[in-house]
Amino acid sequence: MSGLSREVLRWIQSLDLTWQVKIPKWDLSNGYLIAEIFSWYFPQEIQMHSFYNRDSLELKQRNWYILKNFILRNQLDLKMNDVDGTIHCREGAAAQLIEKMYEILTNRRVKKVPLDTPADYTDYAYQKQLPMHARSTASKSVKNNLRLTEVLADQNLITCAQKPGWYSQRTVLKSQKIINDHIEHRRQERQEEPNRFGILPTLGDRCVRRPEPPQKLQSEPSHLTATTDVPSELPIDGADRPLTREHSVHFKEVEVKQMDKSAFYQLPIQSY
């Protein structure tokens, strides 16, 4: 019963299911126990004779097809990402699904420590703990995060065709999404540790960036006078700044005595 809280464990044991849930990852995968839990609260809609207690992929799909239609019809707040993770035995998906069912069916809250990162059912958290040289490559990431049952159950992962309504939260091409996430994680690693990858600073990083000049703000209203003390350089009440500058420095006007030009025409003409 790893991954389940004590209150959820007591709730499951009180339902008197067909068999005890020991490992949710495997015991809830075929959907039979999920249907049996719903049958306790919705006996008119969930009939147990419609479900198969087998582990083959085809029978799993039949069971979950009925359950997905039931979830959509009753508008239950269950994430299809958790449902798909439970079908394909992803780590932590079944526990997350059963806890959400407990909150919906009993109207109670599960007391647990919130996670730092949202559960995406990938090995990224594990890869972060490994040293840089031991982390997986792109092909290894696809192998670790894409199950064979997902490819067999959904051929749209290969053909890129449109999915039905309950697959709207999933990526059309999941393998491409895994590769894109891997590339983005490697880009973050290169930014966090540039010395390891031998990344030299660019010309823009080397340039000295001067701080922006401080902007003058309007002064607060004075409590001594009824008017507002506003500097003359700033506009008042959104008014436009004048185009001409005020003369703050006065220059002395210089008077120049012009010479009388008519005296040149009265001079006698000298002969040579």
Sequence and secondary structure as in RCSB ss.txt:
>XXXX:A:sequence
MSGLSREVLRWIQSLDLTWQVKIPKWDLSNGYLIAEIFSWYFPQEIQMHSFYNRDSLELKQRNWYILKNFILRNQ
LDLKMNDVDGTIHCREGAAAQLIEKMYEILTNRRVKKVPLDTPADYTDYAYQKQLPMHARSTASKSVKNNLRLTE
VLADQNLITCAQKPGWYSQRTVLKSQKIINDHIEHRRQERQEEPNRFGILPTLGDRCVRRPEPPQKLQSEPSHLT
ATTDVPSELPIDGADRPLTREHSVHFKEVEVKQMDKSAFYQLPIQSY
>XXXX:A:secstr
 TT  HHHHHHHHHT  SS  S HHHHTTTSHHHHHHHHHH TTT  GGG      HHHHHHHHHHHHHHHHHHT
    HHHHHHHHTT TTHHHHHHHHHHHHHH         SS    SSHHHHHHS GGGS  HHHHHHHHS HHH
HHH THHHH     GGGTTS SSHHHHHHHHHHHHHHHHHHH TTTTT    HHHHS               SSS
SS    TTS STT    SS    S           THHHHTS     
